[in-house]
Amino acid sequence: MDERSRKSWAKPSGQAHILVVDDEPAARLSLAELLSLEGYEVTPAAGGEEVVTLLTEKGQRFDLAVVDLKMPGMDGLQVVEALRQYSPDTVVIMLTAHGTLETAVQAMRQGAHDYLLKPANVNEILSSVAAGLEKYRRMQRRRELLSLMERTLSALATVERGHALKEEEAMEIAAEAERFLQSRDILVDRQKHLVTRQGKPIDLTPTEFDLLVTLMSRPDQVMTPQELVQAVQGYEADVWEARSIIRVHIRRLRQKLEPDPAHPSYIVTVRGAGYMFSSSP
């Protein structure tokens, strides 16, 4: 594994669980150590049979798996099949030697997220892992949203049939609906303090997060700097102090959120009045 020119790659919130499968002890331990140093929880496995044991007898599930393609006994493709059966959400990255690219393409057709040539560069590995975990997080978020939609539709159908919801059920559904804010291509998870744009995570400070939530909660409505300071910081400020405080946070938020911060389309300035979140481009 080539460790030259190592870069730092952003990781999603929470400790991801990664499976490393390689029959070569040096390669397996080196990769496991690299990923552990990046803050991931890593489970190494020496072959496909050990993976099956982890999945079936120990009931382990993984966010992502890095699997060597050519191994004795169960090869990488068979490991992918086992993961699809017992841990279907696991994102798979294949490691392959130069002579097995055709098989690597076959693995991609079976649903592998990516393949890397051995010996892999550290930056390539970390970049692929970060992208794979982002894909995993998007799948989980999509599932949560679909589940929320199904529950909401079911509740509406119940009400339409004239059956009252139990108080605890109504409260639970209301809480789930309150959890997410979505406008255009921006999705906010209030519970986990996560923000994504076009499915990609945006790293915000707590103040920036609260500012975005405040504006998105009142789309297309102008809020004065004083109102924003009160909502976000929790105290009253005079006009000049509020303008100074909010201007800094708005600028930083735009730098992270807007495709072109110089010409913002999400957080719009209304001259002489304040700021608003625009629900349309």
C-alpha positions as a printed Julia matrix, in Angstrom:
281×3 Matrix{Float64}:
   0.0     0.0     0.0
   1.49    3.31   -1.11
   1.25    5.88    1.73
   2.81    8.83   -0.09
   0.97   12.15   -0.42
  -1.68   11.18    2.07
  -4.62   13.58    2.26
  -7.39   14.01    4.81
 -10.81   12.82    3.66
 -14.07   13.9     5.25
 -15.94   11.16    7.09
 -19.67   11.08    7.72
 -20.93   11.64   11.22
 -20.85    8.59   13.46
 -18.31    5.77   13.49
 -18.7     3.65   10.37
 -18.15   -0.12   10.59
 -15.88   -1.43    7.83
 -15.07   -5.04    6.93
 -11.62   -5.74    5.43
 -11.29   -9.1     3.65
  -7.87  -10.18    2.34
  -6.06  -13.51    2.63
  -2.65  -11.77    2.67
  -1.9   -10.94    6.34
   0.35   -7.95    5.59
  -2.15   -6.32    3.22
  -5.09   -7.04    5.54
  -3.43   -5.66    8.66
  -2.02   -2.63    6.83
  -5.41   -1.66    5.43
  -7.17   -2.31    8.74
  -4.66   -0.12   10.56
  -5.01    2.68    8.0
  -8.79    2.74    8.33
  -8.63    2.5    12.12
  -6.35    5.53   12.22
  -8.96    7.39   10.18
 -11.47    6.79   12.97
 -13.41    3.87   11.51
 -14.4     0.71   13.36
 -12.68   -2.09   11.43
 -13.22   -5.85   11.42
 -10.54   -7.81    9.5
 -11.27  -11.21    7.95
  -8.79  -13.62    6.34
 -11.26  -15.08    3.85
 -14.81  -15.67    2.73
 -15.51  -18.43    5.21
 -14.68  -16.1     8.09
 -16.99  -13.46    6.59
 -19.88  -15.94    6.48
 -19.25  -16.8    10.14
 -19.3   -13.11   11.07
 -22.56  -12.61    9.18
 -24.45  -15.75   10.17
 -23.19  -16.85   13.58
 -22.23  -13.49   15.05
 -24.9   -11.46   13.27
 -22.52   -8.66   12.36
 -23.5    -6.06    9.77
 -21.21   -3.62    8.01
 -21.57   -0.19    6.43
 -18.8    -0.89    3.94
 -16.55   -3.8     2.95
 -13.16   -3.75    1.2
 -12.77   -7.18   -0.39
  -9.81   -8.75   -2.17
 -11.03  -10.32   -5.39
  -8.68  -13.28   -5.68
  -8.6   -15.47   -2.57
  -8.4   -19.23   -2.0
 -11.67  -20.96   -1.14
 -14.41  -18.35   -1.42
 -13.28  -15.67   -3.85
 -14.26  -12.01   -3.73
 -17.33  -12.47   -5.92
 -18.68  -15.12   -3.55
 -18.04  -12.8    -0.62
 -20.09  -10.13   -2.41
 -22.92  -12.66   -2.83
 -22.8   -13.47    0.9
 -22.89   -9.79    1.8
 -25.84   -9.23   -0.53
 -27.7   -12.06    1.21
 -26.98  -11.23    4.86
 -25.99   -7.54    4.85
 -27.59   -6.12    1.69
 -26.94   -2.46    2.53
 -23.18   -2.96    2.75
 -21.28   -0.93    0.15
 -18.51   -3.03   -1.43
 -15.11   -1.93   -2.74
 -13.12   -4.59   -4.6
  -9.33   -4.87   -4.56
  -7.91   -6.51   -7.67
  -4.58   -7.31   -9.29
  -3.88   -6.05  -12.8
  -4.67   -9.41  -14.39
  -8.24   -9.64  -13.07
  -9.85   -6.43  -14.32
 -12.48   -8.37  -16.25
 -13.59  -10.06  -13.05
 -13.57   -6.7   -11.28
 -15.98   -5.37  -13.89
 -18.15   -8.41  -13.19
 -18.09   -7.47   -9.51
 -19.25   -3.97  -10.41
 -22.15   -5.5   -12.3
 -23.03   -7.46   -9.17
 -23.36   -4.21   -7.27
 -19.85   -3.38   -6.07
 -19.39    0.36   -5.55
 -15.8     0.59   -6.83
 -12.67   -1.39   -7.55
  -9.03   -0.49   -6.87
  -5.87   -1.91   -8.36
  -3.34   -3.45   -5.98
  -1.1    -2.07   -4.6
  -3.55    0.75   -3.98
  -2.53    4.3    -3.17
  -3.61    5.5     0.28
  -5.43    8.51   -1.12
  -7.32    6.33   -3.6
  -8.42    4.02   -0.79
  -9.54    6.81    1.53
 -11.31    8.65   -1.28
 -13.16    5.51   -2.37
 -14.08    4.64    1.22
 -15.37    8.17    1.89
 -17.47    8.08   -1.3
 -18.77    4.61   -0.46
 -19.83    5.64    3.03
 -21.51    8.72    1.62
 -23.46    6.39   -0.67
 -24.38    4.22    2.33
 -25.57    7.26    4.28
 -27.7     8.43    1.35
 -29.34    5.01    1.13
 -30.13    5.08    4.85
 -31.52    8.6     4.64
 -33.68    7.64    1.66
 -34.99    4.64    3.6
 -35.81    6.82    6.62
 -37.69    9.29    4.44
 -39.62    6.53    2.67
 -40.53    5.02    6.03
 -41.72    8.41    7.26
 -43.79    8.89    4.1
 -45.35    5.44    4.48
 -46.23    6.09    8.12
 -47.68    9.49    7.28
 -49.79    8.09    4.43
 -50.96    5.26    6.65
 -51.95    7.76    9.34
 -53.83    9.88    6.8
 -55.64    6.81    5.52
 -56.61    5.93    9.08
 -58.0     9.4     9.64
 -59.85    9.29    6.3
 -61.54    6.07    7.41
 -62.76    7.89   10.49
 -60.49    6.15   12.99
 -58.76    8.39   15.5
 -55.06    7.87   16.03
 -53.85    6.93   19.46
 -52.26    9.9    21.17
 -48.81    8.3    21.31
 -48.98    7.34   17.62
 -49.96   10.87   16.63
 -47.16   12.33   18.73
 -44.61    9.94   17.22
 -45.64   10.75   13.65
 -45.61   14.47   14.38
 -42.13   14.18   15.88
 -40.82   12.35   12.82
 -42.36   14.91   10.48
 -40.8    17.69   12.54
 -37.39   16.01   12.33
 -36.76   16.74    8.63
 -36.72   19.97    6.67
 -36.46   19.8     2.89
 -36.48   22.53    0.27
 -35.16   22.25   -3.27
 -32.11   19.96   -3.03
 -31.34   20.68    0.61
 -32.3    18.19    3.33
 -31.92   18.9     7.05
 -32.11   16.25    9.76
 -32.73   18.18   12.97
 -32.28   15.14   15.19
 -28.82   14.21   13.9
 -27.8    17.78   12.99
 -27.04   16.72    9.41
 -27.37   18.84    6.29
 -27.04   17.58    2.72
 -27.24   19.28   -0.66
 -27.82   17.0    -3.63
 -27.13   14.1    -1.26
 -23.7    15.39   -0.25
 -23.06   16.27    3.41
 -22.3    19.86    4.39
 -20.29   20.41    7.55
 -21.86   23.25    9.53
 -21.11   24.66   12.95
 -23.97   24.54   15.49
 -24.67   28.26   14.94
 -24.69   27.86   11.15
 -26.98   24.85   11.48
 -29.44   26.74   13.7
 -29.36   29.73   11.34
 -30.17   27.53    8.34
 -32.98   25.75   10.2
 -34.46   29.09   11.28
 -34.49   30.43    7.72
 -35.72   27.17    6.14
 -38.54   26.96    8.68
 -39.92   30.19    7.22
 -39.22   29.9     3.48
 -39.64   33.03    1.37
 -40.23   35.11    4.5
 -37.82   37.92    5.32
 -36.29   37.81    8.8
 -34.48   40.79   10.25
 -31.0    40.41   11.76
 -32.5    41.07   15.19
 -35.03   38.26   14.73
 -32.26   35.91   13.63
 -30.04   36.76   16.6
 -32.98   36.15   18.94
 -33.82   32.81   17.3
 -30.26   31.52   16.93
 -28.33   33.08   19.82
 -31.21   33.45   22.26
 -30.84   37.09   23.22
 -31.93   40.53   22.05
 -29.42   42.71   20.2
 -29.7    46.24   18.91
 -29.91   46.83   15.17
 -26.2    47.46   14.57
 -24.98   44.62   16.76
 -27.43   42.19   15.15
 -26.36   43.19   11.64
 -22.7    42.68   12.5
 -23.27   39.29   14.12
 -25.57   37.84   11.47
 -23.56   39.16    8.52
 -20.57   37.04    9.55
 -22.6    33.85   10.0
 -24.53   34.38    6.76
 -21.27   34.8     4.84
 -19.8    31.59    6.29
 -23.03   29.67    5.71
 -23.17   30.8     2.09
 -19.57   29.72    1.54
 -20.53   26.19    2.54
 -24.04   26.0     1.12
 -24.11   28.02   -2.08
 -22.65   26.71   -5.36
 -21.66   30.34   -6.06
 -21.41   32.27   -2.77
 -20.93   35.54   -4.66
 -24.37   35.08   -6.23
 -26.42   33.28   -3.55
 -29.62   31.55   -4.58
 -30.63   29.85   -1.31
 -30.05   32.54    1.32
 -31.07   35.81   -0.27
 -30.42   39.31    1.03
 -33.43   41.62    0.99
 -31.84   45.05    1.03
 -32.82   47.16    4.01
 -34.88   44.35    5.55
 -32.91   41.18    6.24
 -32.49   37.68    4.85
 -34.71   34.87    3.64
 -34.42   31.3     2.38
 -35.65   31.13   -1.21
 -37.71   28.02   -1.96
 -37.23   28.47   -5.71
 -34.03   29.03   -7.75
